[in-house]
Amino acid sequence: MRNILVIGGGASGMAAALFAARAGANVTLLERNEKLGKKVYITGKGRCNLTNDCALDDFLAEVPRNPRFLYSALSFLSPRDTMELMTENGCPVQVQRGQRVFPQSEKASDVTRALTHALDKAGVRIRLNAGIRSMEIRNGRVQSLLLDSGETLGADAVILCTGGYSYPSTGSTGDGYRFAAQAGHTVTPPSPVLVGMETKEDWPRSLQGLSLKNVTLTLSRGKKTLYSNLGEMLFTHFGISGPLVLEGSCHLPDPPEGVSITIDLKPGLTESQLDARLLRDFAAAGKKQLRTELSSLLPARLADQFPALCGLSAALSCSQITQAQRAALVAVLKALPISLRCPRPVEEAVVTRGGVSVREINPGSMASKIIPNLYFAGEIIDVDAHTGGFNLQIAWSTGALAGHSAATEET
Ligand SMILES: Cc1cc2nc3c(=O)[nH]c(=O)nc-3n(C[C@H](O)[C@H](O)[C@H](O)COP(=O)(O)OP(=O)(O)OC[C@H]3O[C@@H](n4cnc5c(N)ncnc54)[C@H](O)[C@@H]3O)c2cc1C
């Protein structure tokens, strides 16, 4: 019976241990925290958007980098398989808007409870408070693991499921990157994605708490559009956040120098339609202040600031507005510019971009191409996806495939 050690009891580690045990291996799951799935617990604001009930091609379209690497893993354990796995272990699921899948109870803790139940049933040995300090590699193979306690554990195969750098209080402190680098792997430098953006201007901060719905956010560098999508965004104490901004952050270059942000506040109207509307509204408004009139077009707090953003006085009356001033209003309504200072730090990111290079991992098994009895799963690998349940599904799928392969492959 093969002896398999899984490092990290997060989403990918639980899946890896389960599928390795189901394939007949003797499995020990090692987690440094006092409980499993500390990060799973905070996912989806405590509701855990555990997967996305979509077809494979639609799934891959939500993965900005290295999507083809995931083909075998997602075929091995698909979103539907995950939904079944949860349901048969006591966590029935529901599909919500955008095919997002949540536990019926809307409690993330039920996801970990279901998996813990499955792990117990499969005979996995779970060791909590078991941090791993280092891996001993000799003769081109992982021989053993050294625990923080000083104990040494030998293994036929090791699966690295230590996650990324984000939210380090959940235990994901990037240890796995160090272990992988020591094993000779290339680690693409980690950076934050699915994260808010700090702005150079102060005015977005003064609108903290204001959310804009049905706007188009565009990120570009020079003439190249990096990202453009319609949806919802939010002004915060540091700049901008919300679904569009988080998704847009996946498309920022690293470093993000020279990126410009624009918001189309009226994506349903062309410039000429908007100009005609302003002309009509201003004629009807007469001596009304521009700021007051704009609040029929924009949220009041933004309307207050808007004339200044167009280089106009807020006290201007509608009847005074010239054609050139109207053109300036239209231009900013269609492309409100914001300057990016930087993304928020990786500690605050939902996901870490970068990690172990996919070129050095066999996509059909998740085995290292350098150390044959070493496997990888989850966020430690250089793949990341948009929000919607895709990142957890990547963790479940790569974990399941790594576990099954480690248990069944001759290494
Ligand atoms: C706030 C937030 C909300 C999110 N919401 C969603 C969502 O709703 N849907 C979604 O799809 N994704 C979501 N994600 C992303 C998702 O949680 C991650 O992509 C996923 O958890 C990655 O799984 P993982 O197993 O690779 O890593 P992790 O879940 O980070 O697990 C890694 C584990 O390894 C352990 N570990 C690390 N080093 C060691 C060591 N040296 N020894 C022993 N153990 C170690 C850690 O303690 C940790 O438990 C969210 C992330 C955050 C931060």
PDBQT file of the ligand as one rigid body, heavy atoms in Angstrom, charges set to zero:
ROOT
HETATM    1  C1  LIG A 501     -11.818  36.010   1.179  1.00  0.00    +0.000 C 
HETATM    2  C2  LIG A 501     -11.782  34.921   0.125  1.00  0.00    +0.000 A 
HETATM    3  C3  LIG A 501     -12.965  34.517  -0.457  1.00  0.00    +0.000 A 
HETATM    4  C4  LIG A 501     -12.934  33.515  -1.455  1.00  0.00    +0.000 A 
HETATM    5  N1  LIG A 501     -14.113  33.104  -1.986  1.00  0.00    +0.000 NA
HETATM    6  C5  LIG A 501     -14.121  32.151  -2.951  1.00  0.00    +0.000 A 
HETATM    7  C6  LIG A 501     -15.336  31.643  -3.461  1.00  0.00    +0.000 A 
HETATM    8  O1  LIG A 501     -16.428  31.954  -2.983  1.00  0.00    +0.000 OA
HETATM    9  N2  LIG A 501     -15.261  30.737  -4.490  1.00  0.00    +0.000 N 
HETATM   10  C7  LIG A 501     -14.060  30.303  -4.992  1.00  0.00    +0.000 A 
HETATM   11  O2  LIG A 501     -14.065  29.512  -5.924  1.00  0.00    +0.000 OA
HETATM   12  N3  LIG A 501     -12.883  30.726  -4.471  1.00  0.00    +0.000 NA
HETATM   13  C8  LIG A 501     -12.892  31.620  -3.455  1.00  0.00    +0.000 A 
HETATM   14  N4  LIG A 501     -11.700  32.025  -2.908  1.00  0.00    +0.000 N 
HETATM   15  C9  LIG A 501     -10.441  31.419  -3.400  1.00  0.00    +0.000 C 
HETATM   16  C10 LIG A 501     -10.259  30.026  -2.763  1.00  0.00    +0.000 C 
HETATM   17  O3  LIG A 501     -10.503  30.079  -1.392  1.00  0.00    +0.000 OA
HETATM   18  C11 LIG A 501      -8.848  29.488  -3.009  1.00  0.00    +0.000 C 
HETATM   19  O4  LIG A 501      -8.569  29.537  -4.377  1.00  0.00    +0.000 OA
HETATM   20  C12 LIG A 501      -8.710  28.055  -2.487  1.00  0.00    +0.000 C 
HETATM   21  O5  LIG A 501      -8.982  27.994  -1.109  1.00  0.00    +0.000 OA
HETATM   22  C13 LIG A 501      -7.318  27.492  -2.753  1.00  0.00    +0.000 C 
HETATM   23  O6  LIG A 501      -7.234  26.221  -2.165  1.00  0.00    +0.000 OA
HETATM   24  P1  LIG A 501      -5.831  25.591  -1.772  1.00  0.00    +0.000 P 
HETATM   25  O7  LIG A 501      -6.141  24.285  -1.139  1.00  0.00    +0.000 OA
HETATM   26  O8  LIG A 501      -4.925  25.617  -2.913  1.00  0.00    +0.000 OA
HETATM   27  O9  LIG A 501      -5.215  26.577  -0.698  1.00  0.00    +0.000 OA
HETATM   28  P2  LIG A 501      -5.750  26.982   0.751  1.00  0.00    +0.000 P 
HETATM   29  O10 LIG A 501      -7.222  26.860   0.829  1.00  0.00    +0.000 OA
HETATM   30  O11 LIG A 501      -5.118  28.282   1.007  1.00  0.00    +0.000 OA
HETATM   31  O12 LIG A 501      -5.141  25.855   1.707  1.00  0.00    +0.000 OA
HETATM   32  C14 LIG A 501      -3.775  25.726   1.966  1.00  0.00    +0.000 C 
HETATM   33  C15 LIG A 501      -3.608  25.039   3.318  1.00  0.00    +0.000 C 
HETATM   34  O13 LIG A 501      -2.252  24.659   3.492  1.00  0.00    +0.000 OA
HETATM   35  C16 LIG A 501      -1.894  24.882   4.839  1.00  0.00    +0.000 C 
HETATM   36  N5  LIG A 501      -0.445  25.042   4.908  1.00  0.00    +0.000 N 
HETATM   37  C17 LIG A 501       0.309  26.010   4.312  1.00  0.00    +0.000 A 
HETATM   38  N6  LIG A 501       1.622  25.821   4.592  1.00  0.00    +0.000 NA
HETATM   39  C18 LIG A 501       1.684  24.725   5.398  1.00  0.00    +0.000 A 
HETATM   40  C19 LIG A 501       2.754  24.026   6.043  1.00  0.00    +0.000 A 
HETATM   41  N7  LIG A 501       4.033  24.439   5.926  1.00  0.00    +0.000 N 
HETATM   42  N8  LIG A 501       2.465  22.931   6.780  1.00  0.00    +0.000 NA
HETATM   43  C20 LIG A 501       1.184  22.499   6.933  1.00  0.00    +0.000 A 
HETATM   44  N9  LIG A 501       0.128  23.118   6.355  1.00  0.00    +0.000 NA
HETATM   45  C21 LIG A 501       0.374  24.226   5.598  1.00  0.00    +0.000 A 
HETATM   46  C22 LIG A 501      -2.643  26.133   5.219  1.00  0.00    +0.000 C 
HETATM   47  O14 LIG A 501      -2.796  26.278   6.610  1.00  0.00    +0.000 OA
HETATM   48  C23 LIG A 501      -3.962  25.948   4.480  1.00  0.00    +0.000 C 
HETATM   49  O15 LIG A 501      -4.932  25.323   5.290  1.00  0.00    +0.000 OA
HETATM   50  C24 LIG A 501     -11.703  32.973  -1.880  1.00  0.00    +0.000 A 
HETATM   51  C25 LIG A 501     -10.522  33.377  -1.258  1.00  0.00    +0.000 A 
HETATM   52  C26 LIG A 501     -10.556  34.335  -0.261  1.00  0.00    +0.000 A 
HETATM   53  C27 LIG A 501      -9.269  34.755   0.396  1.00  0.00    +0.000 C 
ENDROOT
TORSDOF 0
